[in-house]
Amino acid sequence: MRLAFDRSGGRETAALLFLKILFSFLLIATASAETIDRKSVWRIRFVPEASPRVLVTAPSSASLRPLRRVHWTPEQWQSLLSVHAEQGELTIDISLPPMAGEYRVEGDTLLFLPRFPFAPGVTYRATFHPSLIPGSREGASVLIGETFRVERRSAAPTSVTRVYPSADELPENLLKFYVQFSAPMSRGHIYEHIHLLDEQRKPVELPFLEIDEELWDVEMKRLTLFIDPGRIKRGVRPLEEVGPALEQGKHYSLVIDRGWHDAQGNSLSNSYEKNFSVGPPDRSPPDPKQWQIAAPSLAEGKTRLEVRFPDPMDHALALRLIRVERVQTSRRTPAALEGTAKLDDNERHWSFTPSQPWQRGTYQLVVPAIIEDLAGNNIGKPFEVDLFDTIQKRPTNAVTRLSFEVR
């Protein structure tokens, strides 16, 4: 009997031990499931398209409601949600600051809008700490992370197609360059890839006005590059202490190196170099009355309006600002003709072909006073004015109207 009792007691002990182990396992599994469930209700998603962003979706709008009332610094927002561009080396990754951008709360979603778009070929990591939300009941150990990579797209290599002004001789007080690319480019660190070299192939000291807000067109295919005005205007300290960026009688090269990346993260197909000489400064404002107008002729089948300038004009402004209007007999405000404008012959020749055929009558070439030549001189106002003159600061709507007949 004692032997049987021992055996039965042993069986009871083993059963109890098994139940305890099973119960403990269930507790651990339940706790793990709760942790997984708590993590799974938060979702991180990357949107790389035209308006890049990172979205963190909450269990409900109430979860993010406290964030609507906070007045956090950028550092506090980055502690809650940080986005890093990974470099592939841990020691480098952990030392890099998070991406800069804007944070918003919309309903049950926290949005991060990066200052610059996501670059192809780069892996990004988002880290979210829900416990940092004021009043959150999440444990400090709860951490949600997600990675994302923008894949490169195969496309024809991007190149510099043109630099304006296109002439081989430019004025000593040249105000700006336009760099035209064949495809959209990337923002940031542009001045690392643009070099102005003198005759000895030595870099000119700080020739450009380096600003944080890079001057791109909406397509990211044309960059406006200003010469530092302090190196142009007489009587100001940079010109007196450092000297002009360009000097009359000398030769220079504007170099765009191939290390610059386009919007897809690919390097330029090749470097680009514009070589030019420097002529005397131009301090005379453009005078439209000296422009030569060749009107279209219905009798001769000539469909283009052509205008020749004595000196080159600013490429982008000439194409954008000069317009053509038909003189109306009624009092209604004339509308600008739709059509295609072109600028060639080193920006000395402007032509216009209307979308609709010309009609006999009187037309006007309308030229806003804010148009510029290569030195930044406006109509009736030179770029370099006497520092003791009183300058009218208000923008002007003044225009010059040049009439011509279509017969």
Stockholm file with secondary structure:
# STOCKHOLM 1.0

chainA/1-407         MRLAFDRSGGRETAALLFLKILFSFLLIATASAETIDRKSVWRIRFVPEASPRVLVTAPSSASLRPLRRVHWTPEQWQSLLSVHAEQGELTIDISLPPMAGEYRVEGDTLLFLPRFPFAPGVTYRATFHPSLIPGSREGASVLIGETFRVERRSAAPTSVTRVYPSADELPENLLKFYVQFSAPMSRGHIYEHIHLLDEQRKPVELPFLEIDEELWDVEMKRLTLFIDPGRIKRGVRPLEEVGPALEQGKHYSLVIDRGWHDAQGNSLSNSYEKNFSVGPPDRSPPDPKQWQIAAPSLAEGKTRLEVRFPDPMDHALALRLIRVERVQTSRRTPAALEGTAKLDDNERHWSFTPSQPWQRGTYQLVVPAIIEDLAGNNIGKPFEVDLFDTIQKRPTNAVTRLSFEVR
#=GR chainA/1-407 SS CHHHHHHHHHHHHHHHHHHHHHHHHHHHHHHHHHHHHHHHTSEEEEECSSSCEEEEECSSHHHHGGGGSCCCCHHHHHHHEEEEEECSCHHHHTTSCCCCEEEEEETTEEEEEESSCCCTTCEEEEEECGGGSTTCCSCTTCCEEEEEECCCCCCCCCCEEEEESCCSEEETTCCEEEEEESSCBCCSCGGGSEEEECTTSCBCSSCBCCCSSCCBCTTSCEEEEEBCGGGTSTTSHHHHHTCCSSCTTCEEEEEECTTCBBTTSCBCSSCEEEEEEEECCCCSCCCGGGCEEECCBTTTTBCCEEEECSSCBCHHHHHHHCEEEECCSSSSCCCBCCEEEEEETTTTEEEEEESSCCCSEEEEEEEETTCBBTTCCBTTBCSSCCTTSCCCCSCCCCEEEEEEEEC
#=GC SS_cons         CHHHHHHHHHHHHHHHHHHHHHHHHHHHHHHHHHHHHHHHTSEEEEECSSSCEEEEECSSHHHHGGGGSCCCCHHHHHHHEEEEEECSCHHHHTTSCCCCEEEEEETTEEEEEESSCCCTTCEEEEEECGGGSTTCCSCTTCCEEEEEECCCCCCCCCCEEEEESCCSEEETTCCEEEEEESSCBCCSCGGGSEEEECTTSCBCSSCBCCCSSCCBCTTSCEEEEEBCGGGTSTTSHHHHHTCCSSCTTCEEEEEECTTCBBTTSCBCSSCEEEEEEEECCCCSCCCGGGCEEECCBTTTTBCCEEEECSSCBCHHHHHHHCEEEECCSSSSCCCBCCEEEEEETTTTEEEEEESSCCCSEEEEEEEETTCBBTTCCBTTBCSSCCTTSCCCCSCCCCEEEEEEEEC
//
